[in-house]
Amino acid sequence: MNARIICSAVVVLAAMAARTVAADTPDPEQWLAEAEAAYEKVTSYTAVFHKQQRVHGKLQPMETIFLKYRKPSSLYMKWIKAPYKGSELLYVPGWNENQVRAHRGGLLRFVTRNLDPGDPALMADNLRPVTSTGIGYLLETVAANIRKAIKVGELTFSRHGAEAVYGRPTQVFEVVFPKENVKDYDGFRFVINQDVESKILLRIRIYGHDGQLVEHYGYENLDLDASLSDADFHPKNPAYHF
């Protein structure tokens, strides 16, 4: 009798463990579909954008930027902390010959330049062009990598519980790609924080196969209800210094 009870208990515990594993292994396609549906509803937003990249093997300092974004890809950025405090950048598709208008902070704030988004002056300390900024591009990058891995059966996708990020409740997800094929992806391991309420991807950290942080992007004080007008993306805006 005791043996039967023990066997039954083992079966129940095994079933519970299986359900726990299943709960922590979500369907990546369903997860992406929900995240994409959430972003589809967004038309414009503001945020404090945190950005850090490892360029030529050196981890660059964290950049803190006030960001305005309006679909499809209008972008205003103002660096609000060192090392680039006071710098501004404006990009509006179809305007300024599709060039970025930008200036540095400090003594160089009076020198405004018009540059192609891929210009070496802009790319010197960056892995991606400035036009690859925003929660939408973040989602596109994650989706492209995940779907590529699904197609060839290489994806490891798991949930790792709750974490507060920028004062917001988030769920943590981890994506891992095979080390032998890591060159086919943007990194070896993604750690993603998804906002529980909005389903927007709030932060991503990308690590190389050696465990080093390669890219870190986060969106603090994300306001998805921001009402932005043409004036927010005009160089003559009196709050700007172009």
C-alpha positions as CSV (number, residue, x, y, z in Angstrom):
1,M,0.0,0.0,0.0
2,N,2.8,2.4,1.0
3,A,4.6,1.6,-2.2
4,R,1.5,2.4,-4.2
5,I,1.1,5.8,-2.4
6,I,4.8,6.6,-3.1
7,C,4.4,5.6,-6.7
8,S,1.3,7.8,-7.1
9,A,3.1,10.7,-5.4
10,V,6.1,10.3,-7.8
11,V,3.7,10.4,-10.8
12,V,1.9,13.5,-9.5
13,L,5.2,15.3,-8.8
14,A,6.5,14.3,-12.2
15,A,3.4,15.7,-13.9
16,M,3.7,18.9,-11.9
17,A,7.3,19.2,-12.9
18,A,6.4,18.7,-16.6
19,R,3.7,21.3,-16.4
20,T,6.2,23.7,-14.8
21,V,8.7,23.1,-17.6
22,A,6.0,23.6,-20.2
23,A,4.9,26.8,-18.6
24,D,8.5,28.1,-18.7
25,T,8.9,27.1,-22.3
26,P,6.4,29.4,-24.2
27,D,5.6,29.1,-27.9
28,P,8.0,31.7,-29.5
29,E,5.8,32.3,-32.5
30,Q,2.8,33.0,-30.3
31,W,4.9,35.2,-28.1
32,L,6.2,37.2,-31.2
33,A,2.7,37.5,-32.6
34,E,1.5,39.1,-29.3
35,A,4.4,41.4,-29.1
36,E,4.0,42.5,-32.8
37,A,0.2,43.0,-32.3
38,A,1.0,45.3,-29.3
39,Y,3.5,47.4,-31.3
40,E,1.1,47.6,-34.2
41,K,-1.2,49.8,-32.0
42,V,1.6,52.3,-31.3
43,T,1.8,55.4,-33.4
44,S,4.2,57.6,-31.5
45,Y,6.0,57.6,-28.2
46,T,8.6,59.2,-26.0
47,A,11.2,57.5,-23.7
48,V,14.5,57.8,-22.1
49,F,16.6,55.5,-24.2
50,H,19.6,53.7,-22.7
51,K,22.1,52.4,-25.1
52,Q,25.5,50.6,-24.7
53,Q,27.5,48.7,-27.3
54,R,30.8,46.9,-27.6
55,V,32.6,48.3,-30.6
56,H,35.9,46.9,-31.9
57,G,36.1,44.8,-28.7
58,K,35.7,47.8,-26.3
59,L,32.5,48.3,-24.3
60,Q,31.4,51.9,-24.8
61,P,30.0,54.0,-22.0
62,M,26.2,53.9,-21.5
63,E,24.4,56.6,-23.4
64,T,21.3,58.2,-22.0
65,I,19.0,59.9,-24.5
66,F,15.6,61.5,-24.5
67,L,13.8,60.1,-27.5
68,K,10.8,61.1,-29.6
69,Y,9.6,58.6,-32.2
70,R,6.7,58.7,-34.6
71,K,5.9,56.0,-37.2
72,P,7.1,55.2,-39.7
73,S,10.5,56.4,-38.6
74,S,10.7,60.0,-37.6
75,L,13.3,60.4,-34.8
76,Y,14.5,63.1,-32.4
77,M,17.2,62.4,-29.9
78,K,18.8,64.5,-27.2
79,W,21.6,63.2,-25.1
80,I,20.8,64.1,-21.5
81,K,23.8,62.7,-19.7
82,A,27.6,62.5,-20.2
83,P,29.6,61.6,-22.3
84,Y,27.5,63.2,-25.1
85,K,25.3,65.5,-23.0
86,G,23.7,68.3,-25.1
87,S,24.1,66.5,-28.4
88,E,21.0,66.4,-30.7
89,L,19.9,64.4,-33.7
90,L,16.9,64.7,-36.0
91,Y,15.9,62.3,-38.8
92,V,12.7,62.5,-40.8
93,P,12.3,60.2,-43.9
94,G,12.0,62.2,-47.0
95,W,13.3,65.4,-45.4
96,N,16.9,66.8,-45.7
97,E,17.6,64.4,-48.5
98,N,17.1,61.6,-46.1
99,Q,20.1,62.7,-44.1
100,V,20.5,63.0,-40.3
101,R,20.9,66.5,-38.9
102,A,23.0,66.5,-35.8
103,H,25.3,68.4,-33.5
104,R,27.5,67.6,-30.5
105,G,27.1,69.1,-27.1
106,G,29.4,71.6,-25.4
107,L,31.6,73.8,-27.5
108,L,30.6,71.9,-30.7
109,R,26.9,72.6,-30.2
110,F,27.1,75.4,-32.8
111,V,28.4,73.1,-35.5
112,T,25.4,71.4,-37.1
113,R,26.0,68.7,-39.8
114,N,23.9,66.9,-42.3
115,L,25.1,63.3,-42.7
116,D,24.0,60.0,-44.2
117,P,22.8,57.6,-41.5
118,G,25.7,55.3,-42.4
119,D,28.3,58.0,-42.5
120,P,31.6,57.0,-40.8
121,A,31.4,60.0,-38.5
122,L,28.1,58.5,-37.1
123,M,29.2,54.9,-37.2
124,A,32.6,55.3,-35.6
125,D,31.4,54.3,-32.1
126,N,28.2,52.4,-33.2
127,L,27.3,48.9,-34.3
128,R,24.1,50.0,-36.1
129,P,23.0,53.2,-37.9
130,V,20.9,55.7,-35.8
131,T,17.9,54.9,-38.0
132,S,17.9,51.4,-36.3
133,T,16.6,53.0,-33.1
134,G,13.3,52.4,-31.4
135,I,11.2,49.7,-29.8
136,G,9.9,48.7,-33.2
137,Y,13.4,48.0,-34.5
138,L,14.2,46.2,-31.3
139,L,11.2,43.9,-31.9
140,E,12.2,43.4,-35.6
141,T,15.7,42.3,-34.6
142,V,14.5,39.8,-32.0
143,A,11.8,38.5,-34.4
144,A,14.2,38.1,-37.3
145,N,16.7,36.1,-35.2
146,I,14.1,33.9,-33.5
147,R,12.4,33.0,-36.8
148,K,15.7,32.3,-38.5
149,A,16.5,29.9,-35.6
150,I,13.0,28.3,-35.7
151,K,13.4,27.6,-39.4
152,V,16.5,25.5,-38.9
153,G,15.5,24.0,-35.5
154,E,18.2,25.8,-33.5
155,L,16.2,27.9,-31.1
156,T,16.2,27.6,-27.3
157,F,13.5,29.9,-25.9
158,S,12.6,30.1,-22.2
159,R,10.9,32.2,-19.6
160,H,12.7,33.2,-16.4
161,G,10.2,34.8,-14.1
162,A,9.5,38.4,-13.2
163,E,11.8,41.4,-12.9
164,A,11.1,45.1,-12.3
165,V,12.8,47.2,-14.9
166,Y,12.7,51.0,-14.8
167,G,9.9,50.7,-12.2
168,R,7.8,48.5,-14.5
169,P,6.9,44.8,-14.0
170,T,8.4,42.7,-16.7
171,Q,8.7,39.1,-17.7
172,V,12.2,37.9,-18.5
173,F,12.8,35.7,-21.6
174,E,16.0,34.2,-22.8
175,V,16.9,33.2,-26.3
176,V,20.0,31.1,-26.9
177,F,21.6,30.1,-30.2
178,P,24.1,27.4,-30.9
179,K,27.7,28.5,-30.4
180,E,28.8,26.8,-33.6
181,N,26.4,28.9,-35.6
182,V,26.4,32.1,-33.6
183,K,27.8,34.0,-36.6
184,D,24.4,33.5,-38.3
185,Y,22.7,35.6,-35.6
186,D,23.1,39.0,-33.9
187,G,24.5,37.3,-30.8
188,F,24.7,34.1,-28.8
189,R,22.2,34.9,-26.1
190,F,19.4,37.5,-25.8
191,V,18.0,38.4,-22.4
192,I,14.7,40.2,-23.0
193,N,12.4,42.1,-20.6
194,Q,8.8,42.4,-21.8
195,D,6.5,44.8,-20.1
196,V,3.7,42.8,-18.5
197,E,0.9,45.3,-19.2
198,S,1.7,46.6,-22.7
199,K,3.6,43.5,-24.1
200,I,6.2,46.0,-25.5
201,L,9.9,44.8,-25.3
202,L,11.3,47.2,-22.7
203,R,14.9,46.1,-22.6
204,I,17.3,43.7,-24.4
205,R,20.8,42.6,-23.6
206,I,22.7,40.7,-26.2
207,Y,25.7,38.6,-25.2
208,G,28.5,37.0,-27.3
209,H,29.5,33.3,-27.1
210,D,32.3,34.4,-24.7
211,G,29.6,35.7,-22.3
212,Q,30.5,39.4,-22.8
213,L,27.8,42.0,-23.2
214,V,27.7,43.2,-26.8
215,E,24.5,45.3,-27.0
216,H,22.2,46.8,-24.4
217,Y,19.1,48.8,-25.2
218,G,16.4,49.9,-22.8
219,Y,13.4,52.3,-22.8
220,E,12.7,54.0,-19.5
221,N,9.6,56.2,-18.9
222,L,8.1,54.9,-22.1
223,D,5.0,56.9,-22.9
224,L,3.0,55.1,-25.6
225,D,0.3,57.8,-25.5
226,A,2.6,60.7,-26.4
227,S,0.9,63.0,-28.9
228,L,3.6,64.2,-31.2
229,S,3.2,66.7,-34.0
230,D,5.3,67.8,-37.0
231,A,6.8,70.4,-34.7
232,D,8.4,67.7,-32.6
233,F,10.4,66.7,-35.7
234,H,11.2,70.1,-37.1
235,P,14.7,71.7,-36.9
236,K,13.1,75.1,-36.1
237,N,11.4,73.8,-32.9
238,P,12.4,76.5,-30.4
239,A,13.4,73.9,-27.9
240,Y,16.0,72.5,-30.2
241,H,19.4,73.9,-31.2
242,F,20.0,73.0,-34.8
